[in-house]
């Protein structure tokens, strides 16, 4: 009977200790690069996070805490949305720059072509001989394109 009481008391103490440790545990909450909410026992190093403490509180402070959590999550989500928008803008700028570079190369090739050759191939594959006026006009247009796209 004495051993039974000892085991029961030990189990009770262990349960209370485990509950106490669990009640005071700390976890972290943040948004990953894709905008997903992540919970972890270790905080991230490269982004903002929210510290969550699991502890019994009264209903009033719990509702205040949940409002603070909601505001923090909203702030994190807005930050993630702003990052995604910046990434989209950067991608658009990169696409525009790539198109400018392609047009620059095309214009340089046209300057070379109209400077050296009097015969040119049309888009339909036929070859035509340019008179001096037409060649000068096309050369001037190609030089203007180089000016616009390459600088």
Protein Blocks (a to p, Z undefined) as FASTA:
>chain_A
ZZmmmmmmmmmmmmmmmmmmmmmpccdddddfkopacddfbdcfkbccdddddddddfkl
mmmmmmmmmmmmmmmmmmmmmmmmmmmmmmmmmmmmmmmmmmmmmmmmmmmmmmmpmbdc
dfkopacdddfklmmmmmmmmmmmmmmmmZZ
